Amino acid sequence: MINRERILKEFFELIQIDCSTKGERQIADLLTQKLTALGLQVQEDNVGEKIGGSAGNLIGYLKGNQPSAPVLMFSAHMDSVEPCSGIQPKLANGIITSSGDTVLGSDDKSGIVPVLEALRCIKENDLPHGDIQIVFTVAEEGGVNGSKNMDPALLKADFGYALDSSGNPGDIIVMAPGQNKVTVTVHGKKAHAGIAPEDGLNAIVLAGKALAELQQGRIDEETTANVGVISGGSATNVVPDKVELRCETRSRNASKLEKLTQEFADTFTRVVAANGGKADVVVGKAYGPYVLNEHDLVVDVAKQAAVSIGCNPVTRGTGGGSDANFFNNYGVPCAVLATGMTKVHTTEEYIKEADLYKTAEWVLAIIQQAANMKK
């Protein structure tokens, strides 16, 4: 039922559109046209203005012909990581790659294209379906800022799916961590490093003493921590009086996340003070965790749909966040579906041609599965 030639052509079309984070205007306009042509009512929210971007999230709504069926949501993000300008795709032996000096952009056009194809199929074949909401977000990369800043009242679905993960079609992401950002500024005392080093208090050394006491890396199967950026000092002959550290904590368990974050803050404050300095710690919540039950409707529908198209459904967790974190926290149960994208965020990114087609079949099967249900 899906049109493979059309899917491949549209995938090549979309990945060649420049769509840096906060620079999604061109692709947002094109997707608005495509969704409108498919009969959806489309609106663009004001998130672009909020975050200093060129476009907002697109929210489309298609009225169904099965009024008792649950309202479904399908989501994918419009932006790509750098370098994503001037992508030149190549297809060889069933594998799609870039020319090698950019990313491919399957993250996340391999989510957008299957959704568009499924919508075309239900329209062309007059298939039964419930109401369908489409949410194409901006600024997912680098902070999930599109969904983070949207108005939750715009979401009308009973449950939904974000197509935004590596892995095989049939893989369902049912657990993802929350993340906190921890920014620490350590204050020491400046002095000449050659003439009077004893008059100074080295902020970098103070930070190092605190770091030596921190738990970092893999804490347990659902919890991680990382010190990602350290910046400070001005010259080798100056005892540095300030250093800044940017860290993160993650866990799929909200209590563990808060406990670990507090340990980070307390350790810096305590160790630096004990050695004569001062630490200013600022904690910001990036997003909350979500955990879906194996028997939740959103998971069960995806599983049954996967089986119906010959895929082996596999439920698993992930260590990364996505728009689904916010959708779940807004009260819309949302699982993440794998699309086959591989080595994302690198110039070695690729996707199997067959996975594009299978993902489109999966989206269509989910729509058909839900059409036979009642709210």
N, C-alpha and C positions, 0 to 999 in steps of 0.2 A: 504493500500500500504506500509506503514511503517512496519518495522519488530520489534515488541516490545521486543522479546527475545534478539535480537541483540543490541538494544538500552540499555537495562538493563545491559547486559554483558559488553558492552563497557564503560558505566558509572562507573561500579564497577572497571573495569580495570584502568581507568584514575585517579579516585580519590585515588587510592592506590599508585600512583607514587608520591614520594616526590617532591615538586615543590615550595619551598619557593621563595619569591621575590628575584630576581637576582640569583636564583639557578634552572633555568628551563631547563637545558641542556637535561636531560633525556626525559622529556615530549616533548620538541621541536624536538628531534631526532625521537621519535615515531610518532609524528604528521606529520613530513615531510614524513615519509614512508607511512603513511596512505593517505595523500593528493596526493602524487605521484602515488600511486597505483590506485587512482580514476581518474587519467588522468590529474591532474593539473600540471602546471609548477610552481615550488616552489623556492623561494629564501629567504635567511635569511639576514637581513640587519645588519649594524654594531653597532646597539644601545647597544648591550651587551658590546662592547669595550668602548663605551662612558660613560656608567654608572657603569662600574666595575662589570658587571654580567657575567654569564656563557653562555648566549645565547642571540640572538637578536630576533626581531619580525619576524614572518613567514608571507610571502606574497605569496599566491597562486593564480593562474589564470586559469580558465577553459573557453576555447573558446566555444561559444554557437552555436546552429544550427538555431537561429533566429537572423540574423544580424541586423535587424531593431529595436530589442528590447533594452530597456535601460540596461546599465551595472549595475548590483547589487553588493553591498558589504555586507558581513556578517562578524561580528567581535566578538571575545570573548577574554578574557585574560587567560593566561596559569598559572599564579601564584596564590597562596592562602596565606591567613594570617596564622600566627602561632596560635596554634600549629597544624601543618599539616604533621608531620612525623609519619609514621606507622598507617595511617588511617585504621580502621577496620569497614567496612560498615555492617549494618544490615537492613534487610527488614522484617517488620512485619505489617500486616494489611494494606498493601498498602503505608506504610510510610518508607522512607529510612533515617536512622540516622547513626551516628558513634557510637563507643563503649562508648563514653561519656568523653573521656580524650583528644580528638582532635576535631577540626572542621570537618565537613563532606567533604567540598570541592565542594559542589554544586555551590558555588561562585568561579570559574565560569565554572565548567565542565558541568553544566546544560545548558550552552550556547554552548560549543564546541560540545558535543555529538549530539544534534539535527541538527546542521549544517552538520556534517559528515553523519548522516543518510539521510538527504535530498539529499545530493550529490549522495549517493549510489542509492537512489530511481530513480533519473532522469537518472542515467547511466543504471541501471538494466532494466528499463522500456522504455528506449530510448525516454524520454519525451522532448517536445520542451522547449527550454530555451535560454535566451540571455547569454552574457558573464557574468561570475560570478567571483568576486574577494573575496578571503578569507584573512582576516587579524587577525592572532592570536598574541596578544601582550604579551610582558613581563612587569614585574614591574608595573602593574596597581595599585596594593595595595600600599598605602603609598606615593602617589604622582603622579600617572598616568604617570610614567616616560617613559614607552615604547612608547606610542603615542606622548608624549611631545617631544621626541628626534628623532623621525623618520623623514625621508625626505618626505615632502608632495607630491613631484613629483612622488612617488611610487603609489599614489592613482589614480586609473583610473576610478572609478565608477561614475555614474550619481547621485546615492543616495544609502544609505545603512542603516544597522541596527546593533546595538551593543546589543547582548543578554547578559544583565548584570543587572537585577533588580529583587527585590522581587515583589510580587504581582501575580495575576493570569495571565496565558496565555490569551492574548487579551488586557492586559494593555499596553498602549503605552506612553512612557515618552517623552513629547514634549517640556518640559522646564527644564532647570537645571541652577544652579547659577555659576557664576565665583567666584574665590577665590583668595584673596591676603593674603600672609603671612606677619605678622608684628613682627619684632624682636626688642625689646627695651632693651637697657642697661642703667640702671640708676646709676650714679656715685655720691657718697657722700664722707664722710671722715672717715677714721678709727681712733678709739681711744679705750682706755681701758674702758669697760662698768662699772666697779666698782670704778675705781680711778678717771677717768676724762671724764665721759660721755659727759659733756658740750663741750669738745674739738672735739667731733665727729659730724658727720651728717649721720644719719641712712638712708641708701639707700632703705631699705625695707619700712620704713615709708614714704619716698618720693614717692615710687611707689604706696603705698596704697592711698595716697592723690589723685594721678592722677586716680587711679582705681575708686575711689568714684565718680568721675565726668563723667566716661565713660558710654555710652549706651552699654549694653551687652545683650546677649540672643536673643530673638525674637524682632527684630526692627519693621518689618511689615511682611506681608504674603510672601514676596519674599526676605527678607533681614535678616541676622543674624550676630552676632559677638560673639567671645568667647576668653577669656584669658585662655589658656590651660595649660601652664607650667610656674612656677616661681621657680627660683633657685638663691641662693645667701647666703652670710654669711658663717662664718667659725667656730664660737663658741659662746656660750651664753655670754661670758665675753668680747666679741669684738663687738664694734659698726661696723656694716657692711658698707663697703665703695662701694660695687657694688652688684647689683642684675640684673638678666636677666629675661625678660618675653617674652614668645612666644605666639603670638596671631594670630587669623585669622578673616577676614571679608568675608562675602559671600553675593551675591545678583544676582538675575536673570536679574536685570536692571544694565547695565554697568555704568550709571551715578551715581546711588545710591551707587554702589560698590566703585567707586573712591571717592565720597563725604565722605562716612563713613570711609574709610581708611585714608583719609586726616584728618578727625576729630580725629581719634586715634593718629596719629602722632603729630598733633598740641596740643592735650590735654596733652600728656606726656611731650612734650617740654616746654610748657607754665607753667604747674603746678610745675614741678620739678625745673625749673629755678626760679620761684617765691619764692621757699622755699630754695634757696641757692645751689642747685645741678645742675647737667647737665644730659640730656638724649640724647643718641644716638639712632636714629630710622632708621631701615633699612626695606624697603618694597620690597617684591618680589612677582611677579605675578605668581600664581600657574597655573591658566588656566582661559580662558574667559567664559562668559555665552553663552547659546544658547536658542533661543525661536523659535519653529516651528509653522507655521500657521496650523490651523485645516484642511485647504484645500490644503496644500502642497502635492505634488505627493507622497512623501515618507510616509506621514501619511495616505493618502487616500488608497494607495495600501495595507498597513498593516491592515487598517480597513476592506476593502473588503475581504481580505484573511481570517481574523479572522471570519467574518460572514460565509464564505463558509465552515468553519469546525465546525460551531456551537458555536463559542465563542462570547461573548458580548464585542465589542471593547470599551475601556474606555481610553480617553486621559487625562493625568494629568501631573503635575509638580513634581519635586523632590528637595530636599535640598542638594543632594550630587552630586559630579562630577564623570565623567567616561571618557573613551576613546572618547566617542561621543562628548564631549566638544571640543577636539582638531580636530576631523574629521570635525565638523561643521565649526570651525574657519579656517580649511584648504580649505574650499570651497566645501566640500562634505556633502550635507544635510543628517543628520544621526539621526534617532530616536532610543531610547533604548526600547527594548522589555523585558517584564517580563517573567520569566521562572518558577516561583513557588518557588524559593529558599526562605527559611524562617529562621529567627533568625540567619542570617549570622554573621560571625565574633565572634561566640560563640560556646562553646562545645555542645549547645543545637540545633545547626543547623539541619534542616531536609528539605526534599522535598517529595511531594507526587509522587509516581510512575506514576500515571496518568498524572501528569503535564509534566513529561519528554516526554511522548508520544505525548501529545497535542502540546507541543512546536515544536517537530519535524514536526508534521502535519502543523503547522503554517508556519514554514520556507519553507516547500515544497509548500504550497499554495501561498506564496508570490512569489516564483520563477515562478509558473504557471500563476499567475495573471499578472506578468510583461512580460511574454513571449508573451502575446496577445496584448501588447502595442507597440507603436512606439516612438522613441526618439523625 
